[in-house]
Amino acid sequence: MSGKSQSRTAETMSREPMCALTGRHAYDVQSVQFRYQSNESHAASWILDNLSFHVQECEVLGIVGPNGSGKTSLLKVLARLMIPQQGRIDLFGRDVASMRQREIARIVGVVQQDTQQLFPFTVAETVLMGRFPHRPRDRWAGGFGWESREDVAIAEQAMMTMDIVHLTHRVVTGLSGGERQRTVIARALAQTPKVLLLDEPTAFLDLEHQIEISSVLRRLRDERGLTVVLVSHDLNLVSQYCDRILLLDHGRVVRLGPPKEVIEPEVLEFVYRCRVLVDPHPGSGLPRVTLPGRPVSSKT
């Protein structure tokens, strides 16, 4: 690993944020219930069942839980990509239901799990698309050509942040999964959002880039006051890089709090229905999850 990666890792392990928590809530989720429409005669079960919690401004919140627990659905509801049947969600004090999608896109950047690109845009063009919500309404050129020098500068900075400048002229459809993931995150950063929602942001990435992206997210939180909400199956990643963890099961909140209050063996065993080992990470002291050792065969 490079010296730069090691220094960023050490910086990330230090849990002292440069930005001060303001006490404001980026999100207030109140009694939210959501389910997909069912064609059957009986109503489908709730995917999100009476969820109530808040996301603090300037924090990194990790959302974890078993498959089918509602993690991705929750992220889409927060982005107003899907509308809950009941409850209310406030974004910096405003009811999301009363906001237009364009307005939300100026505040919230979204990185979904499926980043498959069908059209042969270059990396630079793809990242520049993140500036679209900020396009003045009177500057429509029927396609590209609407961007200003400021838009280009912001897109270039986002590419530098995600270390993809060398891919500027590459076609997105020819990138590896990891390169494409970093490109999509850069596009979201080009929106200059206050909140970044990410679904499995380190999927398809090798170990170095997992650490790099996790470190970048915390650095953006520290330096720009960005609020980050990320969904992950990696309990160790959220334990080491998130300020708080929201643990879901069957669409309900099981526990919400700092890693040491959520990553507990009895809690994880109840939710995941399997035995795990939890001990302090030797570098950070934060909880670390490992699987039980494989029994040694008695056969010689």
C-alpha positions in Angstrom: 0.0 0.0 0.0 1.2 3.5 -0.8 2.4 6.0 1.8 -0.6 8.2 0.9 -3.1 5.3 1.5 -1.4 4.5 4.8 -1.6 8.2 6.0 -5.2 8.4 5.0 -6.0 5.2 6.8 -4.3 6.5 10.0 -6.2 9.7 9.6 -9.5 7.8 9.2 -8.8 5.6 12.3 -8.6 8.8 14.3 -12.2 9.4 15.2 -11.8 13.1 15.9 -13.8 15.0 13.3 -12.6 18.4 12.1 -16.2 19.5 11.5 -18.3 20.1 14.5 -21.7 18.4 14.8 -24.2 21.3 14.6 -27.0 19.5 16.4 -29.1 20.0 13.2 -30.7 17.0 11.6 -30.0 16.4 7.9 -32.9 13.9 7.9 -35.8 13.3 10.2 -37.6 10.1 9.5 -41.0 9.8 11.3 -43.1 6.7 11.3 -42.3 5.8 7.7 -44.0 2.7 6.2 -43.3 1.6 2.7 -44.2 -1.5 0.5 -44.1 -2.3 -3.1 -47.4 -2.5 -4.9 -48.7 -6.0 -5.1 -50.9 -7.4 -7.9 -52.2 -10.1 -5.5 -55.5 -9.7 -3.7 -53.9 -9.4 -0.3 -51.6 -6.4 0.5 -47.8 -7.0 0.4 -46.0 -6.9 3.6 -44.2 -3.7 4.7 -40.6 -3.4 3.5 -40.1 -0.5 5.9 -42.2 -0.8 9.0 -42.8 2.2 11.1 -39.3 3.6 10.9 -38.4 6.6 13.0 -34.8 8.0 13.3 -32.7 11.0 12.4 -29.5 11.5 10.6 -27.3 14.2 12.1 -25.8 16.9 9.9 -22.1 16.2 9.3 -22.0 12.6 10.2 -21.3 9.3 8.5 -24.2 6.9 9.1 -23.9 3.3 8.1 -27.0 1.2 7.4 -26.6 -2.6 7.8 -28.8 -5.7 8.0 -29.5 -9.0 6.4 -30.6 -9.4 2.8 -34.2 -8.2 2.5 -34.1 -6.0 5.6 -35.0 -2.9 3.7 -31.6 -1.2 3.4 -31.7 -0.2 -0.3 -35.4 0.6 -0.1 -34.7 3.0 2.7 -32.0 4.7 0.7 -34.4 5.2 -2.2 -37.1 6.6 0.0 -34.6 9.1 1.5 -33.7 10.2 -2.0 -37.4 10.4 -2.9 -36.9 7.9 -5.7 -39.7 6.0 -4.1 -42.6 7.4 -2.0 -43.6 5.9 1.3 -47.3 5.1 1.9 -47.2 6.5 5.4 -45.0 8.8 7.5 -43.0 11.8 6.9 -39.4 12.6 6.0 -37.8 16.0 6.5 -34.6 17.1 4.8 -33.0 19.9 6.7 -36.3 20.8 8.1 -38.4 20.6 4.9 -40.9 17.9 4.1 -39.4 15.9 1.2 -42.9 15.3 -0.2 -43.2 19.0 -0.9 -39.9 19.3 -2.7 -39.3 18.9 -6.4 -36.9 16.2 -7.5 -34.6 18.8 -9.1 -34.4 20.7 -5.8 -33.6 17.5 -3.9 -30.9 16.7 -6.5 -29.1 19.9 -5.6 -28.9 18.8 -2.0 -28.7 15.0 -2.2 -26.3 13.0 -4.3 -27.1 9.3 -4.9 -24.9 6.4 -5.8 -27.0 3.3 -6.4 -25.7 -0.2 -6.4 -26.4 -0.9 -10.1 -24.0 1.4 -11.9 -24.2 -0.3 -15.3 -23.8 2.2 -18.1 -25.5 1.6 -21.5 -24.3 4.6 -23.5 -20.6 5.2 -24.5 -20.1 8.5 -22.6 -16.5 9.3 -21.5 -15.6 9.5 -17.9 -15.4 13.3 -18.1 -18.9 13.5 -19.7 -20.4 11.2 -17.1 -19.0 13.2 -14.2 -20.1 16.5 -15.7 -23.7 15.1 -15.7 -23.6 15.7 -12.0 -23.8 19.4 -12.7 -27.2 19.0 -14.5 -29.4 19.9 -11.4 -27.6 23.2 -11.2 -28.2 24.1 -14.9 -30.0 27.4 -15.3 -33.4 26.9 -16.9 -32.7 29.4 -19.7 -29.6 27.6 -20.8 -30.8 24.5 -22.6 -28.8 23.6 -25.7 -30.6 20.3 -26.5 -27.6 18.4 -25.0 -24.1 19.1 -23.9 -22.9 22.7 -24.3 -24.8 24.1 -21.4 -22.0 23.7 -18.9 -20.0 26.7 -17.6 -16.4 27.0 -16.7 -17.4 26.6 -13.1 -19.2 23.4 -13.9 -16.1 22.0 -15.6 -13.9 23.0 -12.7 -16.2 21.3 -10.2 -16.3 18.2 -12.3 -12.5 18.1 -12.6 -12.2 18.5 -8.8 -14.5 15.6 -8.3 -12.4 13.5 -10.6 -9.3 14.4 -8.7 -11.0 13.5 -5.4 -11.8 10.1 -6.7 -8.5 9.6 -8.5 -9.9 9.1 -12.0 -8.3 12.0 -13.9 -6.2 9.6 -15.8 -9.5 8.0 -17.1 -10.8 11.3 -18.4 -11.2 10.3 -22.1 -12.0 6.6 -21.4 -15.4 5.4 -22.4 -17.4 4.3 -19.3 -18.6 1.1 -20.9 -15.0 -0.1 -21.1 -14.1 0.5 -17.5 -13.6 -2.1 -14.8 -16.3 -2.4 -12.1 -14.1 -0.5 -9.6 -13.3 2.3 -12.1 -16.9 2.7 -13.0 -17.9 2.8 -9.3 -15.4 5.6 -8.6 -16.7 7.5 -11.7 -20.3 7.3 -10.5 -19.2 8.6 -7.0 -17.4 11.4 -8.7 -20.5 12.3 -10.6 -22.5 12.5 -7.3 -19.7 14.7 -5.8 -20.0 17.0 -8.8 -23.5 17.8 -7.7 -21.9 19.5 -4.7 -24.4 17.9 -2.4 -24.9 18.5 1.3 -25.9 14.8 1.7 -24.4 11.8 -0.1 -26.4 8.5 -0.2 -24.5 5.4 -1.3 -25.6 1.8 -1.8 -22.6 -0.5 -1.4 -20.0 2.1 -2.4 -17.1 -0.3 -2.0 -18.6 -3.1 -4.1 -16.4 -4.3 -6.9 -13.3 -2.6 -5.4 -10.1 -4.1 -4.3 -8.8 -3.7 -0.8 -6.7 -0.6 -1.5 -9.6 1.2 -3.1 -12.1 0.2 -0.4 -9.9 1.9 2.1 -9.3 4.8 -0.2 -13.0 5.5 -0.8 -13.9 5.0 2.8 -11.2 7.5 3.8 -12.3 10.0 1.1 -15.9 9.9 2.5 -14.7 10.7 6.0 -12.4 13.4 4.7 -15.2 15.0 2.8 -17.3 14.9 6.0 -14.4 16.6 7.9 -13.4 19.2 5.3 -16.8 20.0 3.7 -19.3 19.1 6.4 -20.8 16.5 4.0 -23.4 14.2 5.6 -22.9 10.6 4.4 -25.4 7.8 4.6 -24.1 4.5 3.2 -25.5 1.0 2.9 -23.1 -1.9 3.3 -22.9 -5.6 4.0 -19.4 -5.1 5.4 -19.8 -4.8 9.1 -16.1 -4.1 9.7 -16.1 -1.2 7.2 -19.1 0.5 8.8 -17.6 -0.1 12.3 -14.3 1.5 11.4 -15.5 4.4 9.2 -19.0 5.3 10.4 -19.9 7.6 13.3 -23.2 5.7 13.9 -24.8 2.5 12.6 -28.4 1.8 11.9 -29.1 -2.0 12.1 -32.3 -3.1 10.3 -34.2 -6.4 10.3 -37.5 -7.0 8.5 -37.8 -3.3 7.8 -37.5 -2.3 11.5 -34.8 -0.6 13.5 -33.1 -3.1 15.8 -30.5 -0.7 17.1 -29.0 2.7 16.3 -25.9 4.1 17.8 -22.1 4.2 17.8 -20.3 1.1 16.6 -19.6 -0.1 20.1 -23.4 -0.1 20.9 -24.4 -1.9 17.7 -21.6 -4.3 16.9 -22.3 -6.7 19.8 -22.2 -10.5 19.3 -25.6 -11.1 20.8 -27.2 -8.4 18.7 -25.6 -9.7 15.5 -26.4 -13.3 16.2 -30.1 -12.4 16.8 -30.3 -10.4 13.5 -28.1 -12.5 11.2 -29.1 -15.9 12.8 -25.5 -17.1 13.0 -22.6 -17.0 15.5 -19.9 -14.4 15.2 -16.9 -13.3 17.1 -16.4 -9.6 18.1 -13.3 -8.1 19.5 -11.6 -4.7 19.6 -9.6 -3.7 16.5 -5.9 -3.6 17.5 -5.5 -0.2 15.8 -8.7 1.7 16.5 -10.2 -0.2 19.5 -13.5 -0.3 17.6 -15.5 -3.5 17.2 -14.2 -6.1 14.7 -16.3 -8.9 13.5 -14.9 -12.3 12.5 -16.4 -15.7 11.7 -15.9 -18.6 14.0 -12.8 -20.7 13.1 -13.4 -23.8 11.0 -13.2 -27.0 13.1 -10.0 -28.9 12.6 -10.7 -32.2 10.9 -9.9 -35.3 13.0 -8.8 -37.2 9.9 -5.1 -37.5 9.3 
